[in-house]
Amino acid sequence: MTGIARVDAATAALALPAPLELGAMTVTRREYAAVRAEAEDGTTGLAYALTREAPMAEIVERLVAAHALGADADDPAGTWDRMLRGSAIVGRTGLVRRAIGLVDIALWDIAARRSGIPLWRLLDTGDDPREGMLVAAYPSPSRSPRQVADEVLAQADGWSAVKISRLPDPDYMRALLGILSRELPAQTGLVVDVGFGWRDADEAITEIRRWGEPALRWVEDPLLPEDAEGVARIRRETGLPVAVGDEVTDPAVLRALVEVGGVDALRLDVVAIGGITPAREVIAWAAERGVPVSGHVYPEVTAHLGIEVETFARDGNPYDPAPTLVRGGPVFAGRVTPSSEPGLGFTFAPDVFAFDGRTP
């Protein structure tokens, strides 16, 4: 047996090329945590995630990494159980689960690299191009609906869906959604991401009705994901499809959204849910019930899972500098094709993360 010899974590903060306005917040940087795991034979695996300003690298190093050391490099699922049980006294959801997720992804990368095959082959998900959803615009009062619509339309060709965030101005949204409903290509769906912005179903339903009758693929994350009954009310009373699940760390919450809320799609954050090991279980469970799964960011990983891949533009977009972190990975052409290289198929850009003084 070849064991896992070390697990290192690092953090990098990257400034946005332009401030990002999210409701009352102005975001000027994105902070990322990264993990580099190494097997005894020198095979390495990588993972990264947004920290959301939490001390993710420290949590990996203090609470999770030790439970992966010495584990079988070819059995990431077994190591996941070791990591969960080893940190159970601290927590099985929340930040600890995210930290486990980072290490788990790196371990799957190692397992596939040791086999000399891309991860999608190890997971048996095939390499057919996946549906792709492009995060296209964040509306703000400083730009007119026409200006935002033009930004979206300039990027829309070839994508299964484009996504915009909700601006809490119903008249603005009515104008913007009207333009996009009329002018988007017929094959491109439109998603509005509310980001858990409504307090309850009553507030959501009242505001949605002021949007007119937009042609939406779905409304995303209208309420906190624990409010499955509220989600069900929104679907029932507005007639709009709903997808929920971003940032969820507890699979039971995702199951309730299907069983109680009847969501039209599950949103799955592969890091937050604890990594590839539990993500596979969620995807299989949803497939048995005919519920599609849409990945939340991290396209280098979700492309291997056989689900819809979400991404930002790869060429200097003003919203997410993650593409500057990596070299290699999927091919983006509206639909997203996973890498054919061994493992996840990407490396980190030089000098972004420092793992105990070593670059990946």
TORKOL-4160 file (C-alpha; in steps of 0.2 Angstrom, whole numbers, padded with zeros to 4 digits, m for minus):
360
<pt num="1" X="0000" Y="0000" Z="0000"/>
<pt num="2" X="0006" Y="0018" Z="m0004"/>
<pt num="3" X="0001" Y="0030" Z="0009"/>
<pt num="4" X="m0002" Y="0049" Z="0010"/>
<pt num="5" X="0014" Y="0057" Z="0016"/>
<pt num="6" X="0009" Y="0075" Z="0018"/>
<pt num="7" X="m0005" Y="0087" Z="0016"/>
<pt num="8" X="m0001" Y="0106" Z="0015"/>
<pt num="9" X="m0013" Y="0121" Z="0014"/>
<pt num="10" X="m0010" Y="0139" Z="0009"/>
<pt num="11" X="m0021" Y="0155" Z="0006"/>
<pt num="12" X="m0020" Y="0168" Z="m0008"/>
<pt num="13" X="m0030" Y="0184" Z="m0009"/>
<pt num="14" X="m0033" Y="0191" Z="m0026"/>
<pt num="15" X="m0040" Y="0209" Z="m0030"/>
<pt num="16" X="m0054" Y="0210" Z="m0042"/>
<pt num="17" X="m0051" Y="0221" Z="m0057"/>
<pt num="18" X="m0067" Y="0230" Z="m0053"/>
<pt num="19" X="m0077" Y="0231" Z="m0037"/>
<pt num="20" X="m0092" Y="0219" Z="m0036"/>
<pt num="21" X="m0108" Y="0225" Z="m0029"/>
<pt num="22" X="m0119" Y="0212" Z="m0021"/>
<pt num="23" X="m0134" Y="0221" Z="m0013"/>
<pt num="24" X="m0127" Y="0231" Z="0001"/>
<pt num="25" X="m0110" Y="0224" Z="0000"/>
<pt num="26" X="m0095" Y="0229" Z="m0010"/>
<pt num="27" X="m0082" Y="0215" Z="m0013"/>
<pt num="28" X="m0065" Y="0220" Z="m0018"/>
<pt num="29" X="m0056" Y="0204" Z="m0017"/>
<pt num="30" X="m0058" Y="0185" Z="m0018"/>
<pt num="31" X="m0048" Y="0174" Z="m0005"/>
<pt num="32" X="m0044" Y="0156" Z="m0009"/>
<pt num="33" X="m0038" Y="0142" Z="0001"/>
<pt num="34" X="m0028" Y="0128" Z="m0008"/>
<pt num="35" X="m0023" Y="0110" Z="m0003"/>
<pt num="36" X="m0008" Y="0101" Z="m0010"/>
<pt num="37" X="m0008" Y="0082" Z="m0005"/>
<pt num="38" X="0007" Y="0071" Z="m0008"/>
<pt num="39" X="0008" Y="0052" Z="m0008"/>
<pt num="40" X="0023" Y="0042" Z="m0003"/>
<pt num="41" X="0028" Y="0039" Z="m0021"/>
<pt num="42" X="0028" Y="0058" Z="m0025"/>
<pt num="43" X="0011" Y="0059" Z="m0033"/>
<pt num="44" X="0003" Y="0075" Z="m0029"/>
<pt num="45" X="m0015" Y="0081" Z="m0029"/>
<pt num="46" X="m0023" Y="0098" Z="m0029"/>
<pt num="47" X="m0039" Y="0107" Z="m0024"/>
<pt num="48" X="m0044" Y="0125" Z="m0021"/>
<pt num="49" X="m0060" Y="0134" Z="m0015"/>
<pt num="50" X="m0066" Y="0151" Z="m0010"/>
<pt num="51" X="m0063" Y="0154" Z="0009"/>
<pt num="52" X="m0077" Y="0166" Z="0011"/>
<pt num="53" X="m0065" Y="0175" Z="0023"/>
<pt num="54" X="m0065" Y="0159" Z="0034"/>
<pt num="55" X="m0048" Y="0152" Z="0040"/>
<pt num="56" X="m0049" Y="0137" Z="0029"/>
<pt num="57" X="m0031" Y="0133" Z="0028"/>
<pt num="58" X="m0029" Y="0133" Z="0046"/>
<pt num="59" X="m0044" Y="0122" Z="0048"/>
<pt num="60" X="m0036" Y="0110" Z="0036"/>
<pt num="61" X="m0020" Y="0110" Z="0045"/>
<pt num="62" X="m0026" Y="0109" Z="0063"/>
<pt num="63" X="m0042" Y="0098" Z="0061"/>
<pt num="64" X="m0041" Y="0087" Z="0045"/>
<pt num="65" X="m0024" Y="0084" Z="0038"/>
<pt num="66" X="m0018" Y="0073" Z="0051"/>
<pt num="67" X="m0032" Y="0060" Z="0048"/>
<pt num="68" X="m0027" Y="0058" Z="0030"/>
<pt num="69" X="m0009" Y="0055" Z="0034"/>
<pt num="70" X="m0004" Y="0036" Z="0031"/>
<pt num="71" X="m0021" Y="0032" Z="0023"/>
<pt num="72" X="m0021" Y="0022" Z="0007"/>
<pt num="73" X="m0018" Y="0034" Z="m0008"/>
<pt num="74" X="m0029" Y="0023" Z="m0019"/>
<pt num="75" X="m0044" Y="0024" Z="m0007"/>
<pt num="76" X="m0050" Y="0042" Z="m0006"/>
<pt num="77" X="m0067" Y="0036" Z="0000"/>
<pt num="78" X="m0060" Y="0027" Z="0014"/>
<pt num="79" X="m0050" Y="0041" Z="0019"/>
<pt num="80" X="m0065" Y="0053" Z="0019"/>
<pt num="81" X="m0073" Y="0042" Z="0032"/>
<pt num="82" X="m0057" Y="0043" Z="0043"/>
<pt num="83" X="m0057" Y="0062" Z="0041"/>
<pt num="84" X="m0075" Y="0064" Z="0045"/>
<pt num="85" X="m0074" Y="0053" Z="0061"/>
<pt num="86" X="m0057" Y="0061" Z="0066"/>
<pt num="87" X="m0065" Y="0078" Z="0067"/>
<pt num="88" X="m0082" Y="0073" Z="0072"/>
<pt num="89" X="m0080" Y="0080" Z="0089"/>
<pt num="90" X="m0078" Y="0098" Z="0082"/>
<pt num="91" X="m0092" Y="0097" Z="0068"/>
<pt num="92" X="m0098" Y="0086" Z="0054"/>
<pt num="93" X="m0105" Y="0101" Z="0044"/>
<pt num="94" X="m0100" Y="0119" Z="0041"/>
<pt num="95" X="m0082" Y="0124" Z="0040"/>
<pt num="96" X="m0075" Y="0107" Z="0045"/>
<pt num="97" X="m0085" Y="0099" Z="0031"/>
<pt num="98" X="m0078" Y="0112" Z="0019"/>
<pt num="99" X="m0060" Y="0108" Z="0025"/>
<pt num="100" X="m0063" Y="0089" Z="0023"/>
<pt num="101" X="m0070" Y="0093" Z="0005"/>
<pt num="102" X="m0053" Y="0102" Z="0000"/>
<pt num="103" X="m0043" Y="0087" Z="0006"/>
<pt num="104" X="m0055" Y="0074" Z="m0002"/>
<pt num="105" X="m0053" Y="0082" Z="m0019"/>
<pt num="106" X="m0035" Y="0082" Z="m0018"/>
<pt num="107" X="m0035" Y="0064" Z="m0014"/>
<pt num="108" X="m0046" Y="0059" Z="m0028"/>
<pt num="109" X="m0034" Y="0069" Z="m0039"/>
<pt num="110" X="m0019" Y="0058" Z="m0032"/>
<pt num="111" X="m0029" Y="0042" Z="m0035"/>
<pt num="112" X="m0033" Y="0046" Z="m0053"/>
<pt num="113" X="m0015" Y="0052" Z="m0056"/>
<pt num="114" X="m0008" Y="0036" Z="m0049"/>
<pt num="115" X="m0019" Y="0026" Z="m0061"/>
<pt num="116" X="m0013" Y="0037" Z="m0076"/>
<pt num="117" X="m0031" Y="0041" Z="m0080"/>
<pt num="118" X="m0042" Y="0057" Z="m0080"/>
<pt num="119" X="m0053" Y="0058" Z="m0065"/>
<pt num="120" X="m0069" Y="0056" Z="m0075"/>
<pt num="121" X="m0063" Y="0039" Z="m0081"/>
<pt num="122" X="m0060" Y="0034" Z="m0063"/>
<pt num="123" X="m0078" Y="0040" Z="m0058"/>
<pt num="124" X="m0085" Y="0032" Z="m0074"/>
<pt num="125" X="m0094" Y="0048" Z="m0079"/>
<pt num="126" X="m0088" Y="0049" Z="m0097"/>
<pt num="127" X="m0081" Y="0063" Z="m0106"/>
<pt num="128" X="m0096" Y="0069" Z="m0115"/>
<pt num="129" X="m0097" Y="0088" Z="m0115"/>
<pt num="130" X="m0107" Y="0094" Z="m0100"/>
<pt num="131" X="m0120" Y="0108" Z="m0100"/>
<pt num="132" X="m0112" Y="0125" Z="m0096"/>
<pt num="133" X="m0119" Y="0139" Z="m0086"/>
<pt num="134" X="m0110" Y="0156" Z="m0087"/>
<pt num="135" X="m0111" Y="0168" Z="m0073"/>
<pt num="136" X="m0113" Y="0183" Z="m0084"/>
<pt num="137" X="m0117" Y="0199" Z="m0075"/>
<pt num="138" X="m0120" Y="0207" Z="m0058"/>
<pt num="139" X="m0133" Y="0221" Z="m0061"/>
<pt num="140" X="m0130" Y="0238" Z="m0051"/>
<pt num="141" X="m0139" Y="0254" Z="m0050"/>
<pt num="142" X="m0124" Y="0263" Z="m0059"/>
<pt num="143" X="m0128" Y="0254" Z="m0075"/>
<pt num="144" X="m0144" Y="0254" Z="m0085"/>
<pt num="145" X="m0154" Y="0238" Z="m0088"/>
<pt num="146" X="m0149" Y="0240" Z="m0106"/>
<pt num="147" X="m0131" Y="0240" Z="m0102"/>
<pt num="148" X="m0132" Y="0225" Z="m0091"/>
<pt num="149" X="m0142" Y="0216" Z="m0104"/>
<pt num="150" X="m0129" Y="0220" Z="m0118"/>
<pt num="151" X="m0115" Y="0213" Z="m0106"/>
<pt num="152" X="m0125" Y="0196" Z="m0105"/>
<pt num="153" X="m0130" Y="0195" Z="m0123"/>
<pt num="154" X="m0112" Y="0198" Z="m0129"/>
<pt num="155" X="m0107" Y="0182" Z="m0119"/>
<pt num="156" X="m0122" Y="0171" Z="m0121"/>
<pt num="157" X="m0119" Y="0161" Z="m0138"/>
<pt num="158" X="m0117" Y="0143" Z="m0135"/>
<pt num="159" X="m0120" Y="0142" Z="m0117"/>
<pt num="160" X="m0135" Y="0131" Z="m0110"/>
<pt num="161" X="m0138" Y="0145" Z="m0097"/>
<pt num="162" X="m0132" Y="0162" Z="m0092"/>
<pt num="163" X="m0134" Y="0169" Z="m0074"/>
<pt num="164" X="m0137" Y="0186" Z="m0067"/>
<pt num="165" X="m0139" Y="0191" Z="m0049"/>
<pt num="166" X="m0154" Y="0199" Z="m0042"/>
<pt num="167" X="m0155" Y="0218" Z="m0039"/>
<pt num="168" X="m0167" Y="0222" Z="m0026"/>
<pt num="169" X="m0176" Y="0234" Z="m0037"/>
<pt num="170" X="m0192" Y="0226" Z="m0045"/>
<pt num="171" X="m0194" Y="0239" Z="m0058"/>
<pt num="172" X="m0176" Y="0238" Z="m0063"/>
<pt num="173" X="m0177" Y="0219" Z="m0064"/>
<pt num="174" X="m0193" Y="0219" Z="m0074"/>
<pt num="175" X="m0185" Y="0230" Z="m0087"/>
<pt num="176" X="m0169" Y="0219" Z="m0087"/>
<pt num="177" X="m0178" Y="0202" Z="m0088"/>
<pt num="178" X="m0189" Y="0209" Z="m0101"/>
<pt num="179" X="m0175" Y="0213" Z="m0113"/>
<pt num="180" X="m0166" Y="0196" Z="m0109"/>
<pt num="181" X="m0182" Y="0186" Z="m0111"/>
<pt num="182" X="m0184" Y="0194" Z="m0129"/>
<pt num="183" X="m0166" Y="0194" Z="m0135"/>
<pt num="184" X="m0157" Y="0179" Z="m0128"/>
<pt num="185" X="m0154" Y="0165" Z="m0140"/>
<pt num="186" X="m0169" Y="0152" Z="m0139"/>
<pt num="187" X="m0157" Y="0138" Z="m0133"/>
<pt num="188" X="m0149" Y="0148" Z="m0119"/>
<pt num="189" X="m0159" Y="0148" Z="m0102"/>
<pt num="190" X="m0159" Y="0163" Z="m0090"/>
<pt num="191" X="m0156" Y="0161" Z="m0072"/>
<pt num="192" X="m0158" Y="0174" Z="m0058"/>
<pt num="193" X="m0147" Y="0171" Z="m0043"/>
<pt num="194" X="m0156" Y="0179" Z="m0027"/>
<pt num="195" X="m0142" Y="0173" Z="m0015"/>
<pt num="196" X="m0154" Y="0169" Z="m0001"/>
<pt num="197" X="m0159" Y="0187" Z="m0002"/>
<pt num="198" X="m0177" Y="0186" Z="0003"/>
<pt num="199" X="m0182" Y="0183" Z="0021"/>
<pt num="200" X="m0197" Y="0172" Z="0018"/>
<pt num="201" X="m0209" Y="0166" Z="0004"/>
<pt num="202" X="m0221" Y="0180" Z="0006"/>
<pt num="203" X="m0207" Y="0193" Z="0002"/>
<pt num="204" X="m0201" Y="0182" Z="m0013"/>
<pt num="205" X="m0218" Y="0180" Z="m0021"/>
<pt num="206" X="m0223" Y="0198" Z="m0019"/>
<pt num="207" X="m0206" Y="0204" Z="m0028"/>
<pt num="208" X="m0207" Y="0190" Z="m0041"/>
<pt num="209" X="m0224" Y="0196" Z="m0046"/>
<pt num="210" X="m0217" Y="0213" Z="m0050"/>
<pt num="211" X="m0205" Y="0206" Z="m0062"/>
<pt num="212" X="m0218" Y="0203" Z="m0075"/>
<pt num="213" X="m0218" Y="0186" Z="m0084"/>
<pt num="214" X="m0200" Y="0183" Z="m0088"/>
<pt num="215" X="m0194" Y="0167" Z="m0096"/>
<pt num="216" X="m0183" Y="0159" Z="m0083"/>
<pt num="217" X="m0174" Y="0143" Z="m0082"/>
<pt num="218" X="m0175" Y="0145" Z="m0064"/>
<pt num="219" X="m0174" Y="0156" Z="m0049"/>
<pt num="220" X="m0159" Y="0152" Z="m0039"/>
<pt num="221" X="m0157" Y="0151" Z="m0020"/>
<pt num="222" X="m0172" Y="0162" Z="m0016"/>
<pt num="223" X="m0172" Y="0158" Z="0003"/>
<pt num="224" X="m0160" Y="0150" Z="0015"/>
<pt num="225" X="m0159" Y="0131" Z="0010"/>
<pt num="226" X="m0166" Y="0125" Z="0026"/>
<pt num="227" X="m0183" Y="0133" Z="0022"/>
<pt num="228" X="m0189" Y="0119" Z="0010"/>
<pt num="229" X="m0207" Y="0123" Z="0013"/>
<pt num="230" X="m0205" Y="0141" Z="0008"/>
<pt num="231" X="m0196" Y="0136" Z="m0008"/>
<pt num="232" X="m0211" Y="0124" Z="m0012"/>
<pt num="233" X="m0223" Y="0139" Z="m0010"/>
<pt num="234" X="m0212" Y="0150" Z="m0021"/>
<pt num="235" X="m0213" Y="0137" Z="m0035"/>
<pt num="236" X="m0232" Y="0134" Z="m0032"/>
<pt num="237" X="m0237" Y="0152" Z="m0032"/>
<pt num="238" X="m0226" Y="0160" Z="m0045"/>
<pt num="239" X="m0225" Y="0145" Z="m0057"/>
<pt num="240" X="m0207" Y="0148" Z="m0059"/>
<pt num="241" X="m0194" Y="0134" Z="m0058"/>
<pt num="242" X="m0182" Y="0135" Z="m0043"/>
<pt num="243" X="m0165" Y="0128" Z="m0039"/>
<pt num="244" X="m0157" Y="0128" Z="m0022"/>
<pt num="245" X="m0141" Y="0122" Z="m0014"/>
<pt num="246" X="m0126" Y="0133" Z="m0015"/>
<pt num="247" X="m0115" Y="0133" Z="0000"/>
<pt num="248" X="m0124" Y="0119" Z="0008"/>
<pt num="249" X="m0113" Y="0107" Z="0019"/>
<pt num="250" X="m0127" Y="0095" Z="0025"/>
<pt num="251" X="m0133" Y="0082" Z="0013"/>
<pt num="252" X="m0149" Y="0081" Z="0023"/>
<pt num="253" X="m0153" Y="0099" Z="0018"/>
<pt num="254" X="m0152" Y="0094" Z="0000"/>
<pt num="255" X="m0163" Y="0079" Z="0002"/>
<pt num="256" X="m0176" Y="0090" Z="0011"/>
<pt num="257" X="m0176" Y="0102" Z="m0004"/>
<pt num="258" X="m0181" Y="0088" Z="m0015"/>
<pt num="259" X="m0193" Y="0079" Z="m0004"/>
<pt num="260" X="m0202" Y="0094" Z="0003"/>
<pt num="261" X="m0198" Y="0108" Z="m0008"/>
<pt num="262" X="m0199" Y="0099" Z="m0024"/>
<pt num="263" X="m0185" Y="0109" Z="m0032"/>
<pt num="264" X="m0182" Y="0108" Z="m0051"/>
<pt num="265" X="m0164" Y="0106" Z="m0049"/>
<pt num="266" X="m0151" Y="0104" Z="m0035"/>
<pt num="267" X="m0137" Y="0116" Z="m0034"/>
<pt num="268" X="m0121" Y="0106" Z="m0027"/>
<pt num="269" X="m0105" Y="0114" Z="m0020"/>
<pt num="270" X="m0093" Y="0100" Z="m0021"/>
<pt num="271" X="m0081" Y="0108" Z="m0008"/>
<pt num="272" X="m0095" Y="0113" Z="0004"/>
<pt num="273" X="m0103" Y="0096" Z="0004"/>
<pt num="274" X="m0087" Y="0088" Z="0009"/>
<pt num="275" X="m0079" Y="0084" Z="m0007"/>
<pt num="276" X="m0081" Y="0071" Z="m0022"/>
<pt num="277" X="m0084" Y="0056" Z="m0010"/>
<pt num="278" X="m0101" Y="0063" Z="m0004"/>
<pt num="279" X="m0105" Y="0073" Z="m0020"/>
<pt num="280" X="m0106" Y="0056" Z="m0029"/>
<pt num="281" X="m0119" Y="0050" Z="m0017"/>
<pt num="282" X="m0129" Y="0066" Z="m0019"/>
<pt num="283" X="m0128" Y="0065" Z="m0038"/>
<pt num="284" X="m0134" Y="0047" Z="m0038"/>
<pt num="285" X="m0148" Y="0050" Z="m0025"/>
<pt num="286" X="m0154" Y="0064" Z="m0036"/>
<pt num="287" X="m0153" Y="0054" Z="m0052"/>
<pt num="288" X="m0164" Y="0041" Z="m0045"/>
<pt num="289" X="m0177" Y="0054" Z="m0042"/>
<pt num="290" X="m0175" Y="0062" Z="m0059"/>
<pt num="291" X="m0168" Y="0078" Z="m0052"/>
<pt num="292" X="m0154" Y="0087" Z="m0061"/>
<pt num="293" X="m0139" Y="0093" Z="m0052"/>
<pt num="294" X="m0130" Y="0109" Z="m0056"/>
<pt num="295" X="m0113" Y="0112" Z="m0050"/>
<pt num="296" X="m0108" Y="0128" Z="m0040"/>
<pt num="297" X="m0092" Y="0135" Z="m0047"/>
<pt num="298" X="m0075" Y="0125" Z="m0046"/>
<pt num="299" X="m0077" Y="0119" Z="m0064"/>
<pt num="300" X="m0061" Y="0110" Z="m0064"/>
<pt num="301" X="m0069" Y="0098" Z="m0052"/>
<pt num="302" X="m0087" Y="0098" Z="m0057"/>
<pt num="303" X="m0083" Y="0094" Z="m0075"/>
<pt num="304" X="m0077" Y="0077" Z="m0070"/>
<pt num="305" X="m0093" Y="0073" Z="m0060"/>
<pt num="306" X="m0105" Y="0072" Z="m0075"/>
<pt num="307" X="m0116" Y="0087" Z="m0070"/>
<pt num="308" X="m0119" Y="0104" Z="m0076"/>
<pt num="309" X="m0104" Y="0115" Z="m0075"/>
<pt num="310" X="m0105" Y="0133" Z="m0069"/>
<pt num="311" X="m0091" Y="0145" Z="m0073"/>
<pt num="312" X="m0086" Y="0163" Z="m0075"/>
<pt num="313" X="m0079" Y="0170" Z="m0091"/>
<pt num="314" X="m0061" Y="0163" Z="m0092"/>
<pt num="315" X="m0053" Y="0179" Z="m0099"/>
<pt num="316" X="m0051" Y="0192" Z="m0086"/>
<pt num="317" X="m0069" Y="0194" Z="m0081"/>
<pt num="318" X="m0072" Y="0207" Z="m0067"/>
<pt num="319" X="m0081" Y="0196" Z="m0055"/>
<pt num="320" X="m0070" Y="0181" Z="m0051"/>
<pt num="321" X="m0051" Y="0179" Z="m0054"/>
<pt num="322" X="m0051" Y="0160" Z="m0051"/>
<pt num="323" X="m0046" Y="0157" Z="m0069"/>
<pt num="324" X="m0029" Y="0165" Z="m0065"/>
<pt num="325" X="m0026" Y="0152" Z="m0052"/>
<pt num="326" X="m0025" Y="0137" Z="m0063"/>
<pt num="327" X="m0017" Y="0131" Z="m0078"/>
<pt num="328" X="m0025" Y="0117" Z="m0089"/>
<pt num="329" X="m0042" Y="0110" Z="m0084"/>
<pt num="330" X="m0058" Y="0108" Z="m0094"/>
<pt num="331" X="m0061" Y="0115" Z="m0112"/>
<pt num="332" X="m0075" Y="0129" Z="m0112"/>
<pt num="333" X="m0085" Y="0131" Z="m0127"/>
<pt num="334" X="m0102" Y="0134" Z="m0121"/>
<pt num="335" X="m0103" Y="0116" Z="m0116"/>
<pt num="336" X="m0088" Y="0110" Z="m0105"/>
<pt num="337" X="m0077" Y="0095" Z="m0109"/>
<pt num="338" X="m0067" Y="0088" Z="m0094"/>
<pt num="339" X="m0048" Y="0087" Z="m0096"/>
<pt num="340" X="m0041" Y="0071" Z="m0103"/>
<pt num="341" X="m0025" Y="0073" Z="m0093"/>
<pt num="342" X="m0022" Y="0062" Z="m0078"/>
<pt num="343" X="m0032" Y="0066" Z="m0062"/>
<pt num="344" X="m0041" Y="0083" Z="m0062"/>
<pt num="345" X="m0030" Y="0089" Z="m0076"/>
<pt num="346" X="m0024" Y="0106" Z="m0069"/>
<pt num="347" X="m0010" Y="0113" Z="m0060"/>
<pt num="348" X="m0009" Y="0130" Z="m0050"/>
<pt num="349" X="m0001" Y="0145" Z="m0058"/>
<pt num="350" X="0017" Y="0149" Z="m0052"/>
<pt num="351" X="0019" Y="0159" Z="m0036"/>
<pt num="352" X="0001" Y="0160" Z="m0032"/>
<pt num="353" X="0001" Y="0148" Z="m0017"/>
<pt num="354" X="0016" Y="0144" Z="m0006"/>
<pt num="355" X="0014" Y="0127" Z="0003"/>
<pt num="356" X="0027" Y="0128" Z="0017"/>
<pt num="357" X="0039" Y="0138" Z="0005"/>
<pt num="358" X="0036" Y="0125" Z="m0009"/>
<pt num="359" X="0026" Y="0129" Z="m0025"/>
<pt num="360" X="0015" Y="0116" Z="m0032"/>
